[in-house]
Amino acid sequence: MALDPWPQAPELPAPVIMDQRWTDAVFLHWRIPDAVAAAFMPPGVVPDDFDGSAWVGLIGFRMQGAGLGRGPGIPYFGSFTEINVRLYSREPDGTRGVVFLSLDATRLAVVLAARAAGIPYVWSRSGFQGAGDPARSSAGYWVRRFRGGARSDFAVVPELDAEATDPLSVHLTARFGLHTRFRGRTVYVPNTHSPWPLYRAQLTRCEDRLVAAAGISVAGPPESVLFSPGVRTQFGQPRALR
């Protein structure tokens, strides 16, 4: 029997501060120089490389039923489309995380609350393109920012008979927390979820300016293209790095 390639999610520190579900996730990733990623790392963490390189991701998904604590989802504000640009980070003790460069969302109240907590949300018009059945259709996302003019439009056709369990795919998606700056300190916000049901996908469209707007230059198609129907996740109590 093959070993499960997914690392076990660490125990979530109490209390649970948020519960939500991520669905129809599209992951596009490009290889970038380590020095480029290092310039965006908060103090105390370094780029989490794979195969000698750092990686930048453009990820779209549908947030559904986000709620505070273990409570029910907040009507209207708890469900929206999100498209983020992210890098991958590692602490000296090996704790791995995500560093977000931008997160585009349609709910202004969510954007303002997240920015107050140090998360770089951007208010944008955005949407999901798909018929809700990835077995018969493509899945894609579009973004139009209200300020600055940056936009993105990308789509994939999932290959639901091709599971993605290779080390790179796991490295890019088995992430159980984020690193950010809050009030002058680097903070780690943990989360937990089951392994993504992860599949390879064929890129059918990618016209993106969000990665460039974040300050990173990439050329050509992404090296890794993945799709997942989604997972449920919970966030725990943040901690400051020493």
C-alpha positions as CSV (number, residue, x, y, z in Angstrom):
1,M,0.0,0.0,0.0
2,A,1.4,3.4,-0.9
3,L,2.1,5.8,1.9
4,D,-0.1,8.9,2.2
5,P,2.1,11.8,0.9
6,W,0.2,14.4,2.9
7,P,1.7,15.6,6.2
8,Q,-0.6,15.4,9.2
9,A,-2.1,18.8,10.1
10,P,-0.8,20.0,13.4
11,E,-3.2,20.3,16.3
12,L,-5.1,23.6,16.1
13,P,-4.4,25.9,19.1
14,A,-7.7,26.8,20.9
15,P,-9.9,28.6,20.5
16,V,-11.2,28.2,17.0
17,I,-11.5,31.8,15.7
18,M,-13.0,31.0,12.3
19,D,-14.7,28.2,10.3
20,Q,-15.1,28.2,6.5
21,R,-15.1,26.1,3.4
22,W,-13.0,26.6,0.3
23,T,-14.5,25.2,-3.0
24,D,-13.5,25.0,-6.7
25,A,-9.9,25.9,-6.0
26,V,-7.6,26.6,-9.0
27,F,-3.8,26.6,-8.3
28,L,-1.3,28.1,-10.7
29,H,2.3,28.3,-9.8
30,W,5.5,29.6,-11.3
31,R,9.1,29.0,-10.3
32,I,10.9,32.2,-9.2
33,P,14.4,33.0,-7.8
34,D,14.8,32.5,-4.0
35,A,16.1,36.1,-3.7
36,V,12.9,37.5,-5.2
37,A,10.7,35.7,-2.7
38,A,13.1,36.6,0.2
39,A,12.4,40.3,-0.3
40,F,8.7,39.8,0.6
41,M,9.3,37.6,3.7
42,P,8.3,39.1,7.1
43,P,11.2,39.2,9.6
44,G,11.9,35.8,11.2
45,V,10.9,33.6,8.2
46,V,12.6,32.6,4.9
47,P,11.3,31.3,1.6
48,D,10.3,27.7,1.7
49,D,12.0,26.4,-1.4
50,F,11.4,23.3,-3.5
51,D,13.7,21.9,-6.1
52,G,16.1,24.8,-5.5
53,S,13.5,27.5,-6.2
54,A,10.9,29.6,-4.5
55,W,7.4,29.6,-6.0
56,V,4.7,32.2,-6.5
57,G,1.1,31.1,-6.7
58,L,-2.1,32.6,-8.2
59,I,-5.0,30.9,-6.5
60,G,-8.7,31.3,-7.0
61,F,-11.5,29.7,-4.9
62,R,-15.0,30.3,-3.6
63,M,-15.2,31.1,0.1
64,Q,-18.4,29.6,1.5
65,G,-20.0,29.9,4.9
66,A,-17.3,31.7,6.7
67,G,-18.3,32.3,10.3
68,L,-16.7,33.3,13.6
69,G,-15.6,30.5,16.0
70,R,-17.5,27.3,15.4
71,G,-20.7,29.2,14.7
72,P,-22.7,29.2,11.5
73,G,-21.6,31.2,8.4
74,I,-22.3,34.9,8.3
75,P,-25.1,35.6,5.8
76,Y,-23.8,37.4,2.6
77,F,-20.5,38.5,4.1
78,G,-19.4,34.9,4.7
79,S,-19.5,33.8,1.0
80,F,-17.6,35.4,-1.8
81,T,-15.0,34.8,-4.5
82,E,-11.3,35.2,-3.5
83,I,-8.2,35.3,-5.8
84,N,-4.9,35.6,-4.0
85,V,-1.2,35.9,-4.9
86,R,1.1,34.1,-2.4
87,L,4.5,32.9,-1.5
88,Y,5.7,30.1,0.8
89,S,7.5,30.6,4.1
90,R,9.4,28.7,6.7
91,E,10.4,29.4,10.3
92,P,13.7,28.3,11.8
93,D,11.9,25.4,13.6
94,G,10.5,24.2,10.2
95,T,7.0,25.5,10.6
96,R,5.7,26.2,7.1
97,G,3.2,28.8,6.0
98,V,2.0,31.1,3.4
99,V,2.8,34.8,2.8
100,F,0.0,36.6,1.0
101,L,1.0,39.4,-1.3
102,S,-2.6,40.2,-2.2
103,L,-6.1,38.8,-1.8
104,D,-8.9,40.1,-4.0
105,A,-12.4,39.9,-2.7
106,T,-15.8,41.4,-3.5
107,R,-17.0,42.1,0.1
108,L,-15.8,45.6,1.2
109,A,-16.5,44.9,4.9
110,V,-14.4,41.8,4.8
111,V,-11.6,43.7,3.0
112,L,-11.5,46.4,5.6
113,A,-11.6,44.0,8.6
114,A,-8.9,41.8,7.1
115,R,-6.6,44.8,6.3
116,A,-7.0,46.0,9.9
117,A,-5.6,42.6,11.0
118,G,-2.6,42.9,8.6
119,I,-3.9,40.7,5.8
120,P,-3.5,42.5,2.4
121,Y,-7.0,42.2,1.0
122,V,-8.0,44.3,-2.0
123,W,-11.6,45.3,-2.9
124,S,-12.3,44.2,-6.5
125,R,-15.0,42.9,-8.8
126,S,-14.4,39.2,-9.3
127,G,-16.3,36.1,-10.1
128,F,-16.2,32.3,-10.7
129,Q,-16.7,30.9,-14.2
130,G,-18.0,27.3,-14.3
131,A,-21.1,25.2,-14.4
132,G,-20.6,23.7,-11.0
133,D,-19.6,20.3,-12.3
134,P,-15.8,20.1,-13.0
135,A,-16.2,16.7,-14.6
136,R,-18.0,18.4,-17.6
137,S,-16.7,21.9,-17.6
138,S,-13.8,24.3,-17.0
139,A,-13.3,26.2,-13.8
140,G,-12.0,29.7,-13.8
141,Y,-11.9,33.1,-12.2
142,W,-11.8,36.8,-13.2
143,V,-10.8,39.9,-11.3
144,R,-11.1,43.7,-12.0
145,R,-9.6,45.9,-9.3
146,F,-11.4,49.2,-8.6
147,R,-8.0,51.0,-8.1
148,G,-4.9,50.6,-10.2
149,G,-6.4,48.7,-13.1
150,A,-4.9,45.3,-12.3
151,R,-6.9,42.4,-13.6
152,S,-6.8,38.7,-14.1
153,D,-8.7,36.0,-16.0
154,F,-7.7,32.3,-15.8
155,A,-9.4,28.9,-16.3
156,V,-8.5,25.2,-16.3
157,V,-10.1,21.9,-17.2
158,P,-9.7,19.5,-14.3
159,E,-8.4,16.0,-15.0
160,L,-10.4,14.1,-12.4
161,D,-8.7,10.8,-13.3
162,A,-5.2,12.2,-12.5
163,E,-4.7,12.7,-8.8
164,A,-1.8,15.0,-7.9
165,T,0.2,13.4,-5.1
166,D,3.7,14.3,-6.3
167,P,6.0,16.1,-3.8
168,L,5.8,19.5,-5.5
169,S,1.9,19.5,-5.5
170,V,1.9,18.5,-1.8
171,H,4.6,21.2,-1.0
172,L,2.5,23.9,-2.6
173,T,-0.9,23.0,-1.1
174,A,-0.2,21.3,2.3
175,R,-0.1,24.6,4.2
176,F,-1.5,25.0,7.7
177,G,-1.0,28.6,8.5
178,L,0.1,32.1,7.3
179,H,2.8,34.5,8.2
180,T,2.0,38.2,8.2
181,R,3.0,41.5,9.9
182,F,0.7,43.0,12.6
183,R,1.6,46.0,14.7
184,G,5.3,45.7,13.9
185,R,5.6,42.0,14.7
186,T,5.6,38.8,12.6
187,V,2.5,36.7,13.4
188,Y,1.6,33.1,12.5
189,V,-2.1,32.3,12.1
190,P,-2.6,28.5,12.1
191,N,-5.3,26.6,10.4
192,T,-6.2,23.0,9.8
193,H,-8.0,21.0,7.2
194,S,-8.0,17.5,5.7
195,P,-5.8,16.8,2.6
196,W,-7.0,18.6,-0.5
197,P,-8.6,16.2,-3.0
198,L,-6.1,17.4,-5.6
199,Y,-6.1,16.8,-9.4
200,R,-4.0,17.9,-12.3
201,A,-5.6,20.3,-14.7
202,Q,-5.1,21.7,-18.2
203,L,-4.7,25.5,-18.5
204,T,-7.1,26.9,-21.0
205,R,-6.7,30.6,-20.3
206,C,-4.4,32.8,-18.3
207,E,-4.3,36.6,-18.8
208,D,-2.9,37.8,-15.4
209,R,-1.6,41.1,-14.1
210,L,-2.0,40.4,-10.3
211,V,1.3,38.7,-9.9
212,A,3.1,41.6,-11.6
213,A,1.1,44.1,-9.6
214,A,2.4,42.4,-6.4
215,G,5.9,43.1,-7.6
216,I,7.0,39.8,-9.1
217,S,7.7,39.1,-12.8
218,V,7.0,35.7,-14.3
219,A,7.1,34.6,-17.9
220,G,5.3,31.8,-19.8
221,P,2.7,29.4,-18.6
222,P,2.7,28.2,-15.0
223,E,4.8,25.1,-14.3
224,S,2.2,23.6,-11.9
225,V,-1.6,23.6,-12.7
226,L,-3.9,22.0,-10.2
227,F,-7.6,21.9,-9.2
228,S,-9.5,20.8,-6.1
229,P,-13.2,20.6,-5.4
230,G,-12.4,22.0,-1.9
231,V,-12.0,21.4,1.8
232,R,-13.4,22.7,5.1
233,T,-10.9,24.6,7.3
234,Q,-10.7,26.2,10.7
235,F,-8.3,28.9,12.0
236,G,-6.9,28.9,15.5
237,Q,-5.3,31.5,17.8
238,P,-2.4,33.4,16.3
239,R,1.0,33.6,17.9
240,A,3.8,36.1,17.5
241,L,7.2,34.9,16.4
242,R,10.0,35.5,18.9
